[in-house]
Amino acid sequence: MTTLAVLEQRDGVLRKISYEVVTAAQRLGGTVEAVVCGVGPVQGADQAGKYGADKIVTLTNPAFARYAPEACAQALAERAKQGGYQTVLFAASATGKDLAPRVAAKLGVAVAADITDVTTDGGDLLVTRPVYAGKALLKVKVASRPAVVSLRPNVFTPVERRKAGAAETVAVNVPAGRVTVREIKTAPAGTLDVAEAQVVISGGRGLKEPANFKVLEELARAFGGQAAVGASRAVVDMGWRPHADQVGQTGKTVSPSLYIAVGISGMIQHLAGMRTSKVIVAINKDKDAPIFKVADYGVVGDLFEIVPKLTEEIRKLHG
């Protein structure tokens, strides 16, 4: 099976999530080409070879100086057609969720979105995705070719398999498109996206007021740059946290190594966005809170007493 793995870059630097896409592509066997849109060489693109890319290509165009969804989608679709790729993989990130359907539309196929597993069976591509708020897993055979698939972040752990490979640059002639991105607002330096963090600490109404999120921020800092602070829909709706922090069906879907739910009851909309986390810890004073049904570890008690003690212990572990 031949696979086109679409990488992501920001300000000329490859994003870590790209290595997850290449790792997933390598699992399918066959040839893997990693491709990224940019204005020139992308820092870190050559490292994609370590994770299984047989060829690494940077598609360049002046329009790619900033995010240009229409131009990049056109370039990727043309690359997929020219190479005759059977599968095109994206990350189900904010960028991937925008680009994947654009590319699929240009190729005349559908998108298998937010996938948590990809395998092959006798030449058929099989994908798995959570359904019914994460209560069940649906396995689907993707019949369309090329198959366009977006992969849930933090599910496919990057695995180094070989040495880094050289990345080549190919200039592409594509129209800039009708959509112009005027501004991209990024989080403050050092802030992790909840969809990509290895540890996510989310707070709900149990925190009582927005100022109390500082308790969770202290805990996040104790993890040494690996943790992000998330929030339930309820507190986002009340204006306590920005929508970018929202975890759940109408927010972001996360699959971190560790998810800590603090003061969150665990409504089905929230569970849909974090149920595939590898380890779930719940802290809530209500012993009957639904969140405990999906938690691997549960602590019943006052979060304002428990979280500071947890922060202290995490700091000791991290020196």
N, C-alpha and C positions, 0 to 999 in steps of 0.2 A: 504494500500500500504506500502510495506517495502522499506526503503531507506537507502543507504549507503552514508553518507556525508563525503567527503574526506577533511580533514583539512590540513593546511600548517604550517610548522614551519621553523624557521631560527635560527641557532645556539642554538637549544634546547628551543626556546621560540615560543609559538603559535602566528601566525600572526592574526591580527584583522579580516582580510577578512574571516577567518574560521567561525566566528560567523554568518556572512551573509549566508554562505552555510547551516549551521545548521538551521537558521531561515527559509530559503526557504524550506528545507526538512520537517520541522515541519508543514508547511502550507499544505503539501500533505496528512497529516493524517497518521495513522498507526504507525509502529515502526521505529525509527530512530537510526541507529548506526553511531557514529562519529569515524573515523579512521585516524591515522596519522603515517607516517613512521619516525622512529628515532632510536637512539642507546640506549635510555633509556627513563625514564619519561620525558615528555615534559611540561615545565612550562606553565601553563594556560590551559592545555588540559581539566582539571577537570571542568573548567568554561563552557565548551560546554554544560554541562547539564542544565545550566541556560536558554539556548536558545532553548531547546527542545530535546536534545539527550537523549535517553533512556539508551544507553550504549556507553561508551567511551573506545576505544582500541588504544594502541600504539603498532604498529608492529615493532619489533626490529631486527636488523641484523647489524653486523660490517660494512657492505657496506654502511649503512645509516649515517656513520660518516660525510660524505659530500653528496651533492646531487648526487644520483645514479638513473637516470631515468629508466633504464631497470630493475634493481632489485626491485625498488619501484613499478613499473607498474606490474611486475609479482606477487608481494605480494598482491597488491590491486585486481588484477584480480582473484587470487585464493580465496581471502576473499569474493569477490562478488559471485563467483560460490558456495562456501561452504555455504554461508548464504542464497542463493536463492533470493537475493535482486531484486526487480522489477525496481528500479531506482538507479543510481549512480551519485551523484552530485559533481561537481568540481567548483572552482572559475575560471573564464576566465582570470586568471592572467598569467604572463609569465610561471610560473610553471604548472598551470592548462592546459594551451594551449599545453604544452609539454606532460604532463601525460595523459590527457583525451583520445587523439587519440591512444596512446600506449595501454591503458587499453581496449579501444573499440575494437582494432584490435585483441587482445588476446581473447576477448569475442565473436568475430565474428559479431559485430554490428557497426552501424555508430554513429557519434557524432552529437548531436544538440548543436551547438556552439553559444556563445555570447548571451544567452537568457536573456530577461528582465522580463519574467513572467512565472510562472509555476502553473498549476491548474489541477484538475482531473474532469472527467465527466463520471460517470458510470463505473469507473474502468479504463478509458482511460487517458493517460497522455497528456495534451495539453500544448504546449510551445509557447511563443511569442518572435519574434526577429525582430528588425528593418531591413528593406530592402530599396533598391533604395536610398542609402545615407541618411537613416533615414526619408525619406518622407512618408513611409508607414510601417505598422506593419503586419507581417505575422504570422498567428496562425496555428500551425501544430499539428496534432495528431501523436505521436510517437508510432509506432506499435511494434518496436523491444523490446525484453526483454532479459536482462535488458536494460533499456533506459539509455544511457550515455549522460549527459547534463553538459555543462559549463555555468556558470552564470556571467553576466556582473557585475564587481565590482561597489559598491556604489548604487546599485539599490534596494537590499533587506536590509532594515534597521534592524539591530539586535534588537530583542525584548526579554527581559528577561521574562521567564514564570515560573520558578521554582528555587529551590536551586541547587547549583553546585553538580555534581555527581562524584563519585570516578572513576578514570581512571585505567584500568587494562593494564598490559603489556604482550604481547604475542610474543615469539621469533619465527621467521619464517626462514625457510631454503630455500633460493632462491639463484641462481647464481648471481654473481656480474655483469655479462653482459659484452658485448664487448666494451662498451663506458665508458671511464673514464674521469670524470670532473677534469681537472688539476687546474683550477683557476676560482673563482667567483669574479668579480669586483663589489663591492658595492658602492653606493653613499656615500659621506661624511656624518658623523654622523649629525643627525638633518635634513637631506634632505629627503623630502617626495617623493614617487613615484607619478607621475601625475595621474596614473590610480587608486590610492587609496585615494588621498587627498580629503577632503571635499570642499576645495576651490582651483580652478585652475585659474591661471592668465597667459594667453598665449600672446606672442608677435609675430608680423610679420614684414614685411619689412618696415612698417611705423616707426619702431624704428631707422632706418637709418644706424646704425652700432652696432656691438656686444657689445661695451662698454655701450651702453645705456640700456641694459637689467638690469643694476643695479637699474634703476628706478622701474622695476617690482619686483626685489628682495627685495627692501625696502618695497614695498606694501605687499609682501608675508609675510615678518617678522612682519608687523603690525597686522596680523591675529593671532599672538601668536602660531605658530607651526601647524596651521591647513591648511596652503596653500602651494602649489607647483607651480613652474614656468614652463610653457610649451612653445611650439614654433610651428610655422607653418612649413610646409615642405620646403617652400622657404628659410627660414633662416637657416634651418638645412642643406639644400643642399649647401648653401653658406659657411657653416662651422662656423656659428655664435653660434650655440648651438649643444650639442650632440644629437644623434638620440634617446637616451632614453627620451628626453624631447618632442619629436615630437608627436603632436596630429593630428589624421586624418586617412584616409583610409589605408595609408602605414605606419602609426605610431601606436600610442596607442588610444584605444577607452576609453573615460572617461564619467562618469555620476556623477559629483560632485553636491553638493547642490548649489554651486555658480560657474559659469564660467564667467570670465572676459576676453574678447577678445580685445586686445590693438593693434591698427595698423594692423589689419588683415582684408583683404578685404572680405574673406568668400567664397573661391572657394568650389565647391561641395566636393572635396576630404577632405577638412578640416571639413566641416559641418558633414560629415559622421562619424567623430570621436568624436563629442561633442554635437550633436543635442539632445540627451536624457538628457542633464544636466537639473536640476530642475529649475534653474533660470539663464538666460543668459544676460549679460551686454556687450554691444559693445561700444567701444570708437574709433572713426575714423573721420578724417577730411573730408572724402568723404561721403556726405549725401546719395549718391546712391550706396554705397557699399552693396553687397549682404548679408553681415553679419547682417544688420539691419532687414532683412526679417524674421530671426529666433530669433532675440533678444527680450527679455521681456522688456528691458530698453536700450535705445540708447542715446549716447552723441556724438554730432557732434562738433568737435573742436580739438585743438592742444593737443595731449596726454602729451606733456612735461609741459603743464600748468595744465591739468586736473588730471593726476595721482598723482603728489605730493600733491595736495589739498585733493584728496581722501585718500591718505596715512595718512595725518594729521588727518582727521576725523575718520578713522578707529582706529588710536592710541587712540584718545579720548574715543571711545566706549569701548576699551579694557583696559582703565585705564593706 
